[in-house]
Every structure is written in C-alpha cells, then in structure tokens.
Amino acid sequence: MELRKRKDPDLPVLAPAIPLSVKAVRPMSPAAPTRSGLRVDTFFTRVLAGSLLISLPLMAILGVLMYSQGLQSSTHEAKLQTQATALTTAGRIDQWISASQAYLAQLAREAAAPAGRRGPIGTPLENASAAAFEAIAVVDAAGKVIATTAVDPDLKSVGQAPWFGQALYITTEQPISNGAAGLMWIVTAPIIGVNGASQGAVVGDLKVAQLSVLLGSVTPDQEVHVVNADHLLVVTSDWGLLADDNGLDVKGALFTKVEVGIVDQALTTGAGSQQITDYRNRDVFAGYAPIDSSNMAVVASTDVAAGLASAYTLGHVTLGILLVGTLLVVSFAVFLARLTIHPITVLSRFAARVEAGDLTARVTLSGGKEMHVLGTAFNGMLQRLSVVLSRLQG
C-alpha cells in the first residue's frame, strides 16, 4: 500500500522567500552651476531681501523728511532774521530823521522874532550843532537866507524851490536828489511868529553818508541798503562807513536800479521777506521794511548759501547717520537671515545623510517651538522607517 501526500485545502501555499538586501544609496551630486553664475534665488536671499526692502526705504524716507524739515526751518529762520534786520535798521533811520527834524523845530522856535519885530532872526545858528547836517540855514518868508552854519550851494536857492511855500507852514522832507555839490537831502521846519504868521523856515541839508553808520555792522554774507520810491539805490553797507557825501554818485547812488517788487511791497503793505535775486545778481533771502518818516525803504539780505548753512550741516550729519545705519541694518539683516535659515540648513544636511542610507542620524533643531516640533517629527519619521526596514531585513 502506497502512502501519498495529500494536500490540505485549508493550508495556504507559501511562495518561495525572496532574499532582501538594503543597498546604500549614493548621495545625489550637487547640481552644477549654470552658465549665468551662482544662483541667487535662495531662501537666504529672500529673507535678506525682505528685511532690506522694508528697512532701507524707511530709513531713506526718514532721512529725506529730516533734511526737508531742516531746510524749511532754516529758510523760515533766515527770512525772519532778514526781516528783523530790516525793521531794526528802518527804525534807527526813522529815529535819526525824527530827531533831526525835532532839532530843526527847536531852532525854528528860537529863530522867531519877538512881537513887534520883523523876523526871523539867525542868532540860534551861532551855537547850532550840525553833526547830522551838511549845513543849516534860516530863510525868511521871502526866500532870503538870513544865516547859515556853513557854505552850502544847495541852500542858497531854496527860496525859489517849488516846495518852499509849503515849508513856511509845515514840516517837510524832500526826497534825496542830486544837488550842486553832490547829493542833497532837504528837511525843513516852519518859523511861526507869536501872531501865528509864518516868518520863514529853518532848512537843513542832511548828510546822506550818515546812513552808512545807521545800517549797522554786517557780515560778508549780509548786505543792507536803502532805496527810494523810484527803486534807486541810496546807500549800501557794501560801501562801508562814509565820511561825507562826496563821490556817492560815482559809487552808484541814485543811479543803480535795485529791487522793484519788494520795494513796492515795503512802501505799500509794510515789512516782509522773500527769497529773490538781488540787484547784485545774488540769490538771497531779503527782508524789507519801510522808513516811516521818509518815502524810502530798507532791504536787508543774506546769501542763501549762508542762510541754509545749518540745513546743509544737518544734511551732512543725516547722510552720515544714514550710511552708518545702512551698514548696521545690512549687517543685522544678514545675521537675522542666517539665524533664520540655520535650522533649515541643519535639517538639509541630515536629510542628505538619510538619503545616503544613514538611518541612525538624529537632528536637534533650535530656533523656536516650530523648529523643535519639526525636529521631533523628523526624528520620529526616521525611527519608524528604521524599524520597518529592520523587520523587512529580518
């Protein structure tokens, strides 16, 4: 009796075992650089560019705003300073003219003849002080010169002047004009008798050169000048201190045409300031003010370069701060970018080791909670993969 093996239908048929082997995978060779050079489209570049695109434009805008504000402030300050200089100078000249007119009025009262006598009398001029005048004369109602403090050709014919009839009754000031002996500036005071009738007038020829003393001391970047209603230069600080009126016409007095617009504004609307190109063809901040007792104006100017010197200094300081700040910002951005991508770089190196077949690699990431979670997940993945491969090998 032959025994035969029979198959149990309940038992599965096992397939022959296939031997398993784990081969080390060679790491992929890094990509060769392209012909265009090194790649700049990296995460580090993006982080760095993001940091700089926010900080650098903001610094530039702040620097421009600071310089612009400093420029406006310096411009406003320079205009106010020139206007203040013009007002102060005009005030000094106005007081000087008023004082001179008051002195003539005092002489006129002393020149009035007593009741019952024909006047005027010229004795007040014997002790008269003519520091502000070229000469002072007492003229009777007929226009005849009774007495004078000095020989002055411009006073000999004042009795025939068209304004003399008005000078017999009110105080007058004539515009500065060219006379027989240079410039003449005539002011008068009426001589009124005890009966109220005019006996004549006291006439004085003011020294135009005295205005150079009243302009005050100025720096080489500043200039102050007096101009009449016809926009003609009378005197300027550029001429220095003047001893007398001789040669003023040669220097350009009553000949040089000066600023028109600001002179008209000074005589019509009062004091102010503007940035203009003056009669010397200089770009200046000009302050202007009228002389109340005279139909003239004072213009005080400062070169724009000098007026904005503080703003330019501030601009240089701001530029230096921006350069230093830019270097610091770039350095900090590079440091921050490297700090940000450091965990990614570490993870990339460990991923390359795993790709090469090293499943024992474990990573420790720093940089915050997210990086710790990522490192733990990466290590857990490697642990499970190592267990699976070990089972497959067994």
WOLIN-V203645 format. One record per residue. N is the residue number from 0. PHI is phi in whole degrees, 0 to 359 (* if undefined). D_LAST is the distance of its C-alpha to the last C-alpha in whole Angstrom. Layout:
[[N:PHI:D_LAST] [N:PHI:D_LAST]]
//
This chain:
[[0:*:44] [1:261:41] [2:272:37] [3:242:35] [4:284:32] [5:244:32] [6:275:29] [7:275:29] [8:295:29] [9:277:27] [10:267:24] [11:284:22] [12:273:21] [13:272:18] [14:281:17] [15:299:16] [16:291:12] [17:258:12] [18:295:10] [19:256:9] [20:217:10] [21:255:11] [22:257:15] [23:291:17] [24:266:20] [25:290:24] [26:296:26] [27:291:28] [28:290:32] [29:297:34] [30:296:37] [31:290:40] [32:297:43] [33:286:45] [34:294:49] [35:285:50] [36:111:49] [37:291:46] [38:286:45] [39:250:47] [40:274:45] [41:240:43] [42:296:42] [43:299:44] [44:297:47] [45:293:47] [46:297:47] [47:296:49] [48:296:52] [49:297:51] [50:293:53] [51:287:55] [52:294:57] [53:268:57] [54:281:59] [55:295:61] [56:300:63] [57:296:64] [58:296:65] [59:296:67] [60:295:69] [61:297:69] [62:296:71] [63:295:73] [64:296:74] [65:297:75] [66:294:77] [67:296:79] [68:295:80] [69:296:81] [70:294:83] [71:295:85] [72:295:85] [73:293:87] [74:297:89] [75:297:90] [76:295:91] [77:295:93] [78:295:95] [79:296:96] [80:293:97] [81:294:99] [82:295:101] [83:296:102] [84:296:103] [85:296:105] [86:295:106] [87:295:107] [88:295:109] [89:298:111] [90:295:112] [91:296:114] [92:295:116] [93:297:117] [94:295:118] [95:295:120] [96:294:122] [97:297:122] [98:295:124] [99:295:126] [100:294:127] [101:294:128] [102:293:130] [103:295:132] [104:297:133] [105:295:134] [106:297:136] [107:295:137] [108:295:139] [109:286:140] [110:275:142] [111:291:144] [112:286:147] [113:297:149] [114:299:151] [115:90:154] [116:239:153] [117:282:152] [118:233:148] [119:273:146] [120:245:146] [121:257:144] [122:297:144] [123:300:141] [124:281:139] [125:295:141] [126:246:138] [127:288:136] [128:261:132] [129:250:131] [130:298:127] [131:269:126] [132:240:128] [133:291:130] [134:195:133] [135:231:135] [136:227:138] [137:257:140] [138:238:142] [139:280:144] [140:295:144] [141:274:146] [142:95:143] [143:270:145] [144:284:143] [145:272:145] [146:206:143] [147:209:140] [148:276:138] [149:200:137] [150:287:138] [151:222:136] [152:303:137] [153:284:134] [154:262:136] [155:291:140] [156:248:139] [157:293:137] [158:295:141] [159:262:140] [160:289:137] [161:296:136] [162:269:134] [163:294:137] [164:300:138] [165:289:135] [166:293:135] [167:289:138] [168:234:137] [169:224:133] [170:288:131] [171:229:129] [172:222:126] [173:269:127] [174:299:124] [175:295:123] [176:214:125] [177:280:127] [178:247:130] [179:288:133] [180:231:131] [181:98:127] [182:282:125] [183:231:127] [184:223:126] [185:267:129] [186:234:129] [187:223:132] [188:220:133] [189:287:137] [190:258:140] [191:253:141] [192:284:144] [193:293:146] [194:273:147] [195:88:144] [196:272:145] [197:280:143] [198:259:144] [199:150:142] [200:204:138] [201:261:137] [202:243:134] [203:236:132] [204:253:130] [205:293:126] [206:279:124] [207:294:121] [208:296:120] [209:295:120] [210:295:117] [211:296:115] [212:286:115] [213:282:114] [214:288:111] [215:84:109] [216:271:107] [217:233:104] [218:270:101] [219:300:101] [220:271:98] [221:241:101] [222:206:104] [223:229:107] [224:218:109] [225:253:112] [226:227:113] [227:269:116] [228:293:116] [229:270:116] [230:63:113] [231:253:115] [232:292:114] [233:259:116] [234:203:114] [235:223:111] [236:292:109] [237:295:109] [238:276:112] [239:76:112] [240:282:115] [241:253:118] [242:277:122] [243:207:124] [244:274:124] [245:294:125] [246:83:122] [247:293:120] [248:294:121] [249:293:120] [250:290:117] [251:121:116] [252:295:118] [253:58:119] [254:228:117] [255:280:114] [256:278:112] [257:244:109] [258:298:107] [259:263:108] [260:300:105] [261:288:105] [262:292:109] [263:298:109] [264:294:107] [265:297:108] [266:281:112] [267:254:111] [268:250:108] [269:107:107] [270:288:105] [271:182:101] [272:205:99] [273:210:97] [274:261:95] [275:222:98] [276:256:99] [277:279:102] [278:293:105] [279:269:104] [280:65:101] [281:248:99] [282:278:96] [283:223:97] [284:268:96] [285:244:100] [286:256:101] [287:222:105] [288:203:107] [289:279:111] [290:267:114] [291:301:116] [292:273:119] [293:212:119] [294:274:118] [295:222:115] [296:221:112] [297:248:109] [298:239:106] [299:247:104] [300:230:101] [301:227:98] [302:303:96] [303:301:92] [304:300:90] [305:286:92] [306:294:91] [307:259:88] [308:301:87] [309:295:85] [310:292:83] [311:294:82] [312:298:81] [313:298:79] [314:296:78] [315:295:77] [316:296:75] [317:297:73] [318:297:72] [319:297:71] [320:297:69] [321:296:67] [322:295:66] [323:297:65] [324:297:63] [325:297:62] [326:298:60] [327:294:59] [328:294:58] [329:297:56] [330:298:54] [331:293:53] [332:295:52] [333:297:50] [334:298:49] [335:295:48] [336:295:46] [337:295:44] [338:296:43] [339:289:42] [340:270:40] [341:301:38] [342:300:35] [343:293:35] [344:297:35] [345:298:32] [346:297:30] [347:294:30] [348:295:29] [349:292:26] [350:296:25] [351:294:26] [352:295:23] [353:294:21] [354:298:22] [355:281:21] [356:110:18] [357:270:18] [358:273:16] [359:271:18] [360:292:21] [361:228:23] [362:248:27] [363:236:30] [364:258:33] [365:240:36] [366:127:39] [367:122:39] [368:298:38] [369:299:36] [370:292:35] [371:296:33] [372:297:32] [373:296:30] [374:297:29] [375:297:27] [376:296:26] [377:295:24] [378:294:23] [379:296:21] [380:297:20] [381:295:18] [382:296:17] [383:294:15] [384:294:14] [385:294:12] [386:295:11] [387:299:10] [388:295:9] [389:296:6] [390:296:5] [391:296:5] [392:293:4] [393:287:0]]
//
